[in-house]
Amino acid sequence: GIISSSSSSSSSSAAVSSEGEGAGGELEAWLVLLLEEVTLAYLEQVRGLMETVQQMDSALQRRSRLRTAGSGSASASSTTSTAAVNASASSAPLTDSGKIALQIRLDVAAYGTEVELLWADC
């Protein structure tokens, strides 16, 4: 790929000075540096958001289990309605966390497309 997450700023700076074969080479080198910095920052934000979503999902699952365990003395009709709610929830298309994850995938794919278009224009 164009951007390598394993490269460091110091090695990238060296690449800029060694590729200075005129304005085209310098522009390309600066574009690589810029895309690398923006992409790494974006990756950090996406990872943080996904971690938060997973924590939220875990907390909601714990809360649901506690609520279900707390209603253990309920009547059979209430147990049946709980089973019906759980069944309808499992057939639901997407949870909130699933929707967030899907949107992030779409955003990352769109970002990749934009980077490719930007690179192709150079």
C-alpha positions, 0 to 999 in steps of 0.5 A: 500500500501507499501508507505503512503503519510501521514507518516512523516520522524520522524515516519518512523525513529522510524519504522526503529529503532523498526524493527531492527530485524536483517539485513532483518528487517533493509533492509526492513525498509530502503527500505520502507524509500527510496521508500517513499522519492523517491515516494513523490519526484516523486509525487511532480514532476508529480503534478508540470508538470501536473499543467504546462500542464494545464496552457499551455492548458488554455493559448492556449485556451485563445489565440485561442479564442482571435484569433477567436474573432479578425477575427469576420469581416472575410468573410463567406468563412473564417468562413467556413474554421475556422469551418472546422479547428475546426471540424478537431481539435475536431476529432484529436486523442490527443492534446499535453497536452493530449499526455503529460498526457497519457505519465505521466500515463504510466510513473506512472504505470511503476514506480508502477510496478517497485516498486512492483517488487523491493518489491517482490524481498525482 
